[in-house]
């Protein structure tokens, strides 16, 4: 599934596992304002997924010069920042189970296409250790300030 996260710095897009959908919603229940805060809330749920995003962004940033020009042209892959029309287009392309936008600025979760699972305002999920689910659950209750758009 493609996840695109919008915060005050801009947008970041990635393709990740479907089970990450619930973790990202649970992290939103903590009211993050930035991608860094969101990842901080995801880390206790699945450190491997949070590290995947952080390291993917580090690699992406290494391949961009300060003025925003891409050093190696081509279609963005992996974890990337939306920096131009091509990357914006890529960030809006559903992958397999769909595309969900997490707009931290507007407190809105937009299910552009979601054939995986309905997003619930209150739910539970399994913690993951080393990428594998464990028998411990986490719970979340998305505050009313957040909108879920079908």
mmCIF file of the C-alpha atoms, coordinates in Angstrom:
data_MODEL
# 
_entry.id   MODEL 
# 
loop_
_atom_site.group_PDB 
_atom_site.id 
_atom_site.type_symbol 
_atom_site.label_atom_id 
_atom_site.label_alt_id 
_atom_site.label_comp_id 
_atom_site.label_asym_id 
_atom_site.label_entity_id 
_atom_site.label_seq_id 
_atom_site.pdbx_PDB_ins_code 
_atom_site.Cartn_x 
_atom_site.Cartn_y 
_atom_site.Cartn_z 
_atom_site.occupancy 
_atom_site.B_iso_or_equiv 
_atom_site.pdbx_formal_charge 
_atom_site.auth_seq_id 
_atom_site.auth_comp_id 
_atom_site.auth_asym_id 
_atom_site.auth_atom_id 
_atom_site.pdbx_PDB_model_num 
ATOM 1   C CA . UNK A 1 1   ? 0.000   0.000   0.000   1.00 0.00 ? 1   UNK A CA 1 
ATOM 2   C CA . UNK A 1 2   ? 1.206   3.525   -0.673  1.00 0.00 ? 2   UNK A CA 1 
ATOM 3   C CA . UNK A 1 3   ? 1.241   5.934   2.244   1.00 0.00 ? 3   UNK A CA 1 
ATOM 4   C CA . UNK A 1 4   ? 1.742   9.665   1.695   1.00 0.00 ? 4   UNK A CA 1 
ATOM 5   C CA . UNK A 1 5   ? 2.289   11.764  4.810   1.00 0.00 ? 5   UNK A CA 1 
ATOM 6   C CA . UNK A 1 6   ? 1.909   15.536  4.691   1.00 0.00 ? 6   UNK A CA 1 
ATOM 7   C CA . UNK A 1 7   ? 3.359   17.778  7.382   1.00 0.00 ? 7   UNK A CA 1 
ATOM 8   C CA . UNK A 1 8   ? 4.532   21.420  7.572   1.00 0.00 ? 8   UNK A CA 1 
ATOM 9   C CA . UNK A 1 9   ? 7.785   20.556  5.718   1.00 0.00 ? 9   UNK A CA 1 
ATOM 10  C CA . UNK A 1 10  ? 5.982   18.970  2.770   1.00 0.00 ? 10  UNK A CA 1 
ATOM 11  C CA . UNK A 1 11  ? 5.055   15.434  1.799   1.00 0.00 ? 11  UNK A CA 1 
ATOM 12  C CA . UNK A 1 12  ? 6.789   12.073  2.049   1.00 0.00 ? 12  UNK A CA 1 
ATOM 13  C CA . UNK A 1 13  ? 5.583   9.008   0.195   1.00 0.00 ? 13  UNK A CA 1 
ATOM 14  C CA . UNK A 1 14  ? 6.406   5.338   0.538   1.00 0.00 ? 14  UNK A CA 1 
ATOM 15  C CA . UNK A 1 15  ? 5.169   1.871   -0.243  1.00 0.00 ? 15  UNK A CA 1 
ATOM 16  C CA . UNK A 1 16  ? 4.809   -0.209  2.890   1.00 0.00 ? 16  UNK A CA 1 
ATOM 17  C CA . UNK A 1 17  ? 3.058   -3.251  4.264   1.00 0.00 ? 17  UNK A CA 1 
ATOM 18  C CA . UNK A 1 18  ? -0.706  -3.144  4.647   1.00 0.00 ? 18  UNK A CA 1 
ATOM 19  C CA . UNK A 1 19  ? -0.529  -3.816  8.394   1.00 0.00 ? 19  UNK A CA 1 
ATOM 20  C CA . UNK A 1 20  ? 1.214   -0.437  8.768   1.00 0.00 ? 20  UNK A CA 1 
ATOM 21  C CA . UNK A 1 21  ? -2.108  1.294   8.046   1.00 0.00 ? 21  UNK A CA 1 
ATOM 22  C CA . UNK A 1 22  ? -3.422  0.621   11.538  1.00 0.00 ? 22  UNK A CA 1 
ATOM 23  C CA . UNK A 1 23  ? -0.099  1.640   13.118  1.00 0.00 ? 23  UNK A CA 1 
ATOM 24  C CA . UNK A 1 24  ? -0.116  4.968   11.287  1.00 0.00 ? 24  UNK A CA 1 
ATOM 25  C CA . UNK A 1 25  ? -3.711  5.633   12.383  1.00 0.00 ? 25  UNK A CA 1 
ATOM 26  C CA . UNK A 1 26  ? -2.775  4.721   15.970  1.00 0.00 ? 26  UNK A CA 1 
ATOM 27  C CA . UNK A 1 27  ? 0.165   7.141   15.765  1.00 0.00 ? 27  UNK A CA 1 
ATOM 28  C CA . UNK A 1 28  ? -2.196  9.863   14.520  1.00 0.00 ? 28  UNK A CA 1 
ATOM 29  C CA . UNK A 1 29  ? -4.274  9.340   17.687  1.00 0.00 ? 29  UNK A CA 1 
ATOM 30  C CA . UNK A 1 30  ? -1.305  10.835  19.576  1.00 0.00 ? 30  UNK A CA 1 
ATOM 31  C CA . UNK A 1 31  ? -1.811  14.081  17.594  1.00 0.00 ? 31  UNK A CA 1 
ATOM 32  C CA . UNK A 1 32  ? 1.586   14.415  15.863  1.00 0.00 ? 32  UNK A CA 1 
ATOM 33  C CA . UNK A 1 33  ? 2.352   17.635  14.012  1.00 0.00 ? 33  UNK A CA 1 
ATOM 34  C CA . UNK A 1 34  ? 5.383   16.417  12.077  1.00 0.00 ? 34  UNK A CA 1 
ATOM 35  C CA . UNK A 1 35  ? 6.611   13.288  10.356  1.00 0.00 ? 35  UNK A CA 1 
ATOM 36  C CA . UNK A 1 36  ? 9.305   12.982  13.031  1.00 0.00 ? 36  UNK A CA 1 
ATOM 37  C CA . UNK A 1 37  ? 6.691   12.951  15.780  1.00 0.00 ? 37  UNK A CA 1 
ATOM 38  C CA . UNK A 1 38  ? 4.585   10.435  13.833  1.00 0.00 ? 38  UNK A CA 1 
ATOM 39  C CA . UNK A 1 39  ? 7.594   8.120   13.474  1.00 0.00 ? 39  UNK A CA 1 
ATOM 40  C CA . UNK A 1 40  ? 8.287   8.532   17.193  1.00 0.00 ? 40  UNK A CA 1 
ATOM 41  C CA . UNK A 1 41  ? 4.807   7.172   17.902  1.00 0.00 ? 41  UNK A CA 1 
ATOM 42  C CA . UNK A 1 42  ? 5.148   4.357   15.344  1.00 0.00 ? 42  UNK A CA 1 
ATOM 43  C CA . UNK A 1 43  ? 8.534   3.207   16.705  1.00 0.00 ? 43  UNK A CA 1 
ATOM 44  C CA . UNK A 1 44  ? 7.182   1.425   19.838  1.00 0.00 ? 44  UNK A CA 1 
ATOM 45  C CA . UNK A 1 45  ? 4.625   -0.374  17.641  1.00 0.00 ? 45  UNK A CA 1 
ATOM 46  C CA . UNK A 1 46  ? 7.086   -1.493  14.952  1.00 0.00 ? 46  UNK A CA 1 
ATOM 47  C CA . UNK A 1 47  ? 10.641  -0.164  15.166  1.00 0.00 ? 47  UNK A CA 1 
ATOM 48  C CA . UNK A 1 48  ? 11.621  -1.890  11.922  1.00 0.00 ? 48  UNK A CA 1 
ATOM 49  C CA . UNK A 1 49  ? 8.936   -0.007  9.956   1.00 0.00 ? 49  UNK A CA 1 
ATOM 50  C CA . UNK A 1 50  ? 9.883   3.336   11.552  1.00 0.00 ? 50  UNK A CA 1 
ATOM 51  C CA . UNK A 1 51  ? 13.557  2.671   10.737  1.00 0.00 ? 51  UNK A CA 1 
ATOM 52  C CA . UNK A 1 52  ? 12.623  1.745   7.145   1.00 0.00 ? 52  UNK A CA 1 
ATOM 53  C CA . UNK A 1 53  ? 11.042  5.178   6.678   1.00 0.00 ? 53  UNK A CA 1 
ATOM 54  C CA . UNK A 1 54  ? 13.815  7.107   8.433   1.00 0.00 ? 54  UNK A CA 1 
ATOM 55  C CA . UNK A 1 55  ? 16.630  5.358   6.567   1.00 0.00 ? 55  UNK A CA 1 
ATOM 56  C CA . UNK A 1 56  ? 14.786  5.610   3.248   1.00 0.00 ? 56  UNK A CA 1 
ATOM 57  C CA . UNK A 1 57  ? 14.470  9.368   3.724   1.00 0.00 ? 57  UNK A CA 1 
ATOM 58  C CA . UNK A 1 58  ? 18.139  9.638   4.615   1.00 0.00 ? 58  UNK A CA 1 
ATOM 59  C CA . UNK A 1 59  ? 19.060  7.889   1.355   1.00 0.00 ? 59  UNK A CA 1 
ATOM 60  C CA . UNK A 1 60  ? 16.664  10.087  -0.604  1.00 0.00 ? 60  UNK A CA 1 
ATOM 61  C CA . UNK A 1 61  ? 18.091  13.250  0.966   1.00 0.00 ? 61  UNK A CA 1 
ATOM 62  C CA . UNK A 1 62  ? 21.649  12.161  0.110   1.00 0.00 ? 62  UNK A CA 1 
ATOM 63  C CA . UNK A 1 63  ? 20.692  12.098  -3.567  1.00 0.00 ? 63  UNK A CA 1 
ATOM 64  C CA . UNK A 1 64  ? 19.360  15.652  -3.598  1.00 0.00 ? 64  UNK A CA 1 
ATOM 65  C CA . UNK A 1 65  ? 21.364  18.827  -3.589  1.00 0.00 ? 65  UNK A CA 1 
ATOM 66  C CA . UNK A 1 66  ? 20.325  21.747  -1.355  1.00 0.00 ? 66  UNK A CA 1 
ATOM 67  C CA . UNK A 1 67  ? 18.421  23.618  -4.080  1.00 0.00 ? 67  UNK A CA 1 
ATOM 68  C CA . UNK A 1 68  ? 16.069  20.630  -4.487  1.00 0.00 ? 68  UNK A CA 1 
ATOM 69  C CA . UNK A 1 69  ? 17.510  19.344  -7.764  1.00 0.00 ? 69  UNK A CA 1 
ATOM 70  C CA . UNK A 1 70  ? 17.619  15.586  -8.130  1.00 0.00 ? 70  UNK A CA 1 
ATOM 71  C CA . UNK A 1 71  ? 21.145  14.296  -8.717  1.00 0.00 ? 71  UNK A CA 1 
ATOM 72  C CA . UNK A 1 72  ? 19.916  11.152  -10.477 1.00 0.00 ? 72  UNK A CA 1 
ATOM 73  C CA . UNK A 1 73  ? 16.872  11.621  -12.676 1.00 0.00 ? 73  UNK A CA 1 
ATOM 74  C CA . UNK A 1 74  ? 14.078  9.119   -12.906 1.00 0.00 ? 74  UNK A CA 1 
ATOM 75  C CA . UNK A 1 75  ? 10.859  7.983   -11.291 1.00 0.00 ? 75  UNK A CA 1 
ATOM 76  C CA . UNK A 1 76  ? 11.056  8.182   -7.495  1.00 0.00 ? 76  UNK A CA 1 
ATOM 77  C CA . UNK A 1 77  ? 11.120  4.803   -5.736  1.00 0.00 ? 77  UNK A CA 1 
ATOM 78  C CA . UNK A 1 78  ? 11.190  3.635   -2.148  1.00 0.00 ? 78  UNK A CA 1 
ATOM 79  C CA . UNK A 1 79  ? 10.724  6.381   0.413   1.00 0.00 ? 79  UNK A CA 1 
ATOM 80  C CA . UNK A 1 80  ? 10.817  9.841   -1.141  1.00 0.00 ? 80  UNK A CA 1 
ATOM 81  C CA . UNK A 1 81  ? 9.952   13.470  -0.564  1.00 0.00 ? 81  UNK A CA 1 
ATOM 82  C CA . UNK A 1 82  ? 7.542   15.166  -2.916  1.00 0.00 ? 82  UNK A CA 1 
ATOM 83  C CA . UNK A 1 83  ? 9.780   17.765  -4.555  1.00 0.00 ? 83  UNK A CA 1 
ATOM 84  C CA . UNK A 1 84  ? 8.375   18.242  -8.056  1.00 0.00 ? 84  UNK A CA 1 
ATOM 85  C CA . UNK A 1 85  ? 5.524   17.311  -10.392 1.00 0.00 ? 85  UNK A CA 1 
ATOM 86  C CA . UNK A 1 86  ? 6.904   13.810  -11.085 1.00 0.00 ? 86  UNK A CA 1 
ATOM 87  C CA . UNK A 1 87  ? 7.274   12.934  -7.418  1.00 0.00 ? 87  UNK A CA 1 
ATOM 88  C CA . UNK A 1 88  ? 3.852   14.432  -6.666  1.00 0.00 ? 88  UNK A CA 1 
ATOM 89  C CA . UNK A 1 89  ? 2.311   12.238  -9.361  1.00 0.00 ? 89  UNK A CA 1 
ATOM 90  C CA . UNK A 1 90  ? 4.112   9.178   -7.967  1.00 0.00 ? 90  UNK A CA 1 
ATOM 91  C CA . UNK A 1 91  ? 2.927   9.996   -4.425  1.00 0.00 ? 91  UNK A CA 1 
ATOM 92  C CA . UNK A 1 92  ? -0.680  9.837   -5.622  1.00 0.00 ? 92  UNK A CA 1 
ATOM 93  C CA . UNK A 1 93  ? -0.453  6.457   -7.366  1.00 0.00 ? 93  UNK A CA 1 
ATOM 94  C CA . UNK A 1 94  ? -2.118  3.584   -5.487  1.00 0.00 ? 94  UNK A CA 1 
ATOM 95  C CA . UNK A 1 95  ? -0.106  0.394   -5.099  1.00 0.00 ? 95  UNK A CA 1 
ATOM 96  C CA . UNK A 1 96  ? -1.803  -3.017  -4.798  1.00 0.00 ? 96  UNK A CA 1 
ATOM 97  C CA . UNK A 1 97  ? -4.104  -2.476  -1.789  1.00 0.00 ? 97  UNK A CA 1 
ATOM 98  C CA . UNK A 1 98  ? -4.358  1.259   -2.337  1.00 0.00 ? 98  UNK A CA 1 
ATOM 99  C CA . UNK A 1 99  ? -3.283  4.737   -1.284  1.00 0.00 ? 99  UNK A CA 1 
ATOM 100 C CA . UNK A 1 100 ? -3.939  6.507   1.993   1.00 0.00 ? 100 UNK A CA 1 
ATOM 101 C CA . UNK A 1 101 ? -2.935  10.116  2.685   1.00 0.00 ? 101 UNK A CA 1 
ATOM 102 C CA . UNK A 1 102 ? -2.165  11.250  6.220   1.00 0.00 ? 102 UNK A CA 1 
ATOM 103 C CA . UNK A 1 103 ? -2.442  15.031  6.339   1.00 0.00 ? 103 UNK A CA 1 
ATOM 104 C CA . UNK A 1 104 ? -0.969  15.994  9.711   1.00 0.00 ? 104 UNK A CA 1 
ATOM 105 C CA . UNK A 1 105 ? -1.577  19.698  9.032   1.00 0.00 ? 105 UNK A CA 1 
ATOM 106 C CA . UNK A 1 106 ? -5.312  19.312  8.485   1.00 0.00 ? 106 UNK A CA 1 
ATOM 107 C CA . UNK A 1 107 ? -5.804  16.270  10.774  1.00 0.00 ? 107 UNK A CA 1 
ATOM 108 C CA . UNK A 1 108 ? -7.288  14.327  7.890   1.00 0.00 ? 108 UNK A CA 1 
ATOM 109 C CA . UNK A 1 109 ? -6.829  10.722  6.750   1.00 0.00 ? 109 UNK A CA 1 
ATOM 110 C CA . UNK A 1 110 ? -7.864  10.367  3.116   1.00 0.00 ? 110 UNK A CA 1 
ATOM 111 C CA . UNK A 1 111 ? -8.488  6.891   1.768   1.00 0.00 ? 111 UNK A CA 1 
ATOM 112 C CA . UNK A 1 112 ? -7.950  7.560   -1.927  1.00 0.00 ? 112 UNK A CA 1 
ATOM 113 C CA . UNK A 1 113 ? -8.149  3.817   -2.512  1.00 0.00 ? 113 UNK A CA 1 
ATOM 114 C CA . UNK A 1 114 ? -8.205  1.258   0.294   1.00 0.00 ? 114 UNK A CA 1 
ATOM 115 C CA . UNK A 1 115 ? -9.040  -2.349  -0.464  1.00 0.00 ? 115 UNK A CA 1 
ATOM 116 C CA . UNK A 1 116 ? -7.177  -3.662  2.589   1.00 0.00 ? 116 UNK A CA 1 
ATOM 117 C CA . UNK A 1 117 ? -9.307  -2.820  5.646   1.00 0.00 ? 117 UNK A CA 1 
ATOM 118 C CA . UNK A 1 118 ? -11.712 -0.209  6.893   1.00 0.00 ? 118 UNK A CA 1 
ATOM 119 C CA . UNK A 1 119 ? -10.051 2.396   9.078   1.00 0.00 ? 119 UNK A CA 1 
ATOM 120 C CA . UNK A 1 120 ? -11.662 2.415   12.516  1.00 0.00 ? 120 UNK A CA 1 
ATOM 121 C CA . UNK A 1 121 ? -11.632 5.373   14.891  1.00 0.00 ? 121 UNK A CA 1 
ATOM 122 C CA . UNK A 1 122 ? -11.065 2.991   17.797  1.00 0.00 ? 122 UNK A CA 1 
ATOM 123 C CA . UNK A 1 123 ? -9.223  -0.280  17.374  1.00 0.00 ? 123 UNK A CA 1 
ATOM 124 C CA . UNK A 1 124 ? -6.338  -2.471  18.408  1.00 0.00 ? 124 UNK A CA 1 
ATOM 125 C CA . UNK A 1 125 ? -3.402  -3.994  16.604  1.00 0.00 ? 125 UNK A CA 1 
ATOM 126 C CA . UNK A 1 126 ? -0.511  -6.318  17.305  1.00 0.00 ? 126 UNK A CA 1 
ATOM 127 C CA . UNK A 1 127 ? 2.868   -4.959  18.259  1.00 0.00 ? 127 UNK A CA 1 
ATOM 128 C CA . UNK A 1 128 ? 5.688   -6.082  16.001  1.00 0.00 ? 128 UNK A CA 1 
ATOM 129 C CA . UNK A 1 129 ? 9.215   -7.010  17.050  1.00 0.00 ? 129 UNK A CA 1 
ATOM 130 C CA . UNK A 1 130 ? 11.892  -7.452  14.388  1.00 0.00 ? 130 UNK A CA 1 
ATOM 131 C CA . UNK A 1 131 ? 9.132   -7.168  11.790  1.00 0.00 ? 131 UNK A CA 1 
ATOM 132 C CA . UNK A 1 132 ? 7.041   -10.000 13.218  1.00 0.00 ? 132 UNK A CA 1 
ATOM 133 C CA . UNK A 1 133 ? 3.737   -9.740  15.125  1.00 0.00 ? 133 UNK A CA 1 
ATOM 134 C CA . UNK A 1 134 ? 3.810   -10.636 18.817  1.00 0.00 ? 134 UNK A CA 1 
ATOM 135 C CA . UNK A 1 135 ? 1.020   -11.588 21.213  1.00 0.00 ? 135 UNK A CA 1 
ATOM 136 C CA . UNK A 1 136 ? 0.859   -8.095  22.751  1.00 0.00 ? 136 UNK A CA 1 
ATOM 137 C CA . UNK A 1 137 ? -1.731  -5.600  21.524  1.00 0.00 ? 137 UNK A CA 1 
ATOM 138 C CA . UNK A 1 138 ? -1.748  -1.822  21.313  1.00 0.00 ? 138 UNK A CA 1 
ATOM 139 C CA . UNK A 1 139 ? -4.984  0.156   21.432  1.00 0.00 ? 139 UNK A CA 1 
ATOM 140 C CA . UNK A 1 140 ? -5.919  3.527   20.022  1.00 0.00 ? 140 UNK A CA 1 
ATOM 141 C CA . UNK A 1 141 ? -8.823  5.964   19.970  1.00 0.00 ? 141 UNK A CA 1 
ATOM 142 C CA . UNK A 1 142 ? -8.603  8.573   17.205  1.00 0.00 ? 142 UNK A CA 1 
ATOM 143 C CA . UNK A 1 143 ? -9.645  11.989  18.601  1.00 0.00 ? 143 UNK A CA 1 
ATOM 144 C CA . UNK A 1 144 ? -12.638 13.800  17.050  1.00 0.00 ? 144 UNK A CA 1 
ATOM 145 C CA . UNK A 1 145 ? -10.244 16.437  15.640  1.00 0.00 ? 145 UNK A CA 1 
ATOM 146 C CA . UNK A 1 146 ? -9.256  13.859  12.991  1.00 0.00 ? 146 UNK A CA 1 
ATOM 147 C CA . UNK A 1 147 ? -11.420 13.303  9.930   1.00 0.00 ? 147 UNK A CA 1 
ATOM 148 C CA . UNK A 1 148 ? -11.422 10.013  8.049   1.00 0.00 ? 148 UNK A CA 1 
ATOM 149 C CA . UNK A 1 149 ? -12.405 10.620  4.441   1.00 0.00 ? 149 UNK A CA 1 
ATOM 150 C CA . UNK A 1 150 ? -13.599 7.567   2.515   1.00 0.00 ? 150 UNK A CA 1 
# 
